[in-house]
Amino acid sequence: SRTVGRGEDGVVTVGGIPVTRLAEEFGTPAYFLDESDFRARCRAWRDAFGTDADVFYAGKAFLSRAVVRWLHEEGLNLDVCSAGELATALAAGMPAERIALHGNNKSIEEITRAVEAGVGRIVLDSFQEIVRVAHVAERLGKRQRVQIRVTVGVEAHTHEFIATAHEDQKFGLALAGGQAAEAVRRALKLDGLELIGIHSHIGSQIFDTSGFEVAAHRVVGLLKEVRDEHGVELPEIDLGGGLGIAYTADDDPREPHEIATALREIVTRECAAAGLAVPRISVEPGRAIVGPTAFTLYEVGTVKELPGLRTYVSVDGGMSDNIRTALYDAEYTVALVSRTSTAAPMLSRVVGKHCESGDIVVRDAFLPADVAPGDLLAVPATGAYCRSMASNYNHALRPPVVAVADGAARVIVRRETEDDLLRLDVG
Ligand code: LLP
């Protein structure tokens, strides 16, 4: 993040605070999140898309009450995908009309809570759900604004588990073969629904704009079909999230304004050609907003040299606070931050403390050969999908999230305690 430096003693500082002090005060492992960087990224997205578009932060990347307040203050909307995320959003005062509800299998209870709260939109993901949402809305005497999620059939170049636009997966209704058009037909007939648009999310951690452009092209194609068949011009399209961030020096991410320009151009051009009014565009970045804003701070516990192979450096966290390396072969970097070292670089693997050999935080890293117990290591770019996917594996206590702003640090999500673990255990 932007406010990182190194003091004369070699200790890295964040917003002017030495990491050694952060470790003393908040313990390790812990996530440290730069609030001003988070807010700046929100503003960059808002400015890039302007007032004729909406930016929905994808709460699944990382959500807490503080985050919801920042989003609200910076003029962003919020995408939630469960009753739990919805409850957090509402508890922190996000106006319901600025919330979108997602999910491929929302329960009746989740739908009911969302409709009752008055969420701005529900994104419909199956034929069953079209009927379910309509029934709930009718029962509550409401007309719910909805979008239909479609799969546009593009291959996003990302890990299989986080690619979502190819047809053989669980999300959305396929444009090819006419399921999406059939969904529109059904939704338009139901009194409980106000169909406001079409939604597409092609995947995550994507570096080029071409997939988004193809998606936009195909979504506009459906708008045209809908106009021709029903005489209705749907006023909105949502092109999802998925913009990648730099985890390593090899990654070359696009900026919000690049994606905004590309999308606006293609939508404007294709709508003009089809004689359609330009719909209001929305996007749902998660990772690109929160990912780069946080790092995880660990303390080294043991160092084990395997001659001819590599050195295993064990830290006090692991797959319970960052599952991404084990799950997606994700790549991270790591740095010694509690001192400088002139020792030669050694091939290291930073591993956690869990009972599993796949418990790897950073697969290949060069750390100084004198790295030793008590040293602090920082792993950058852990703001997205690390705390939100954290687990209690081996009854690990999930780490706190500490917001750093204006030279001060404060806990926004506290560390779990053993009491927290035992609270659920009723046997
Ligand atoms: N909108 C929808 C409908 C989504 O499903 C997602 C992410 C987003 C927006 C936000 O995508 P982003 O801008 O953050 O890439 N756990 C995986 C990522 C899963 C993404 C799921 N959907 C990971 O750690 O890489």
Residues whose N, C-alpha, C, O or C-beta is under 5 A from the ligand:
A	BS01	LLP	A58 A61 I162 H201 G203 S204 Q205 G240 G241 G242 L243 E284 P285 G286 R287 A288 R324 Y385
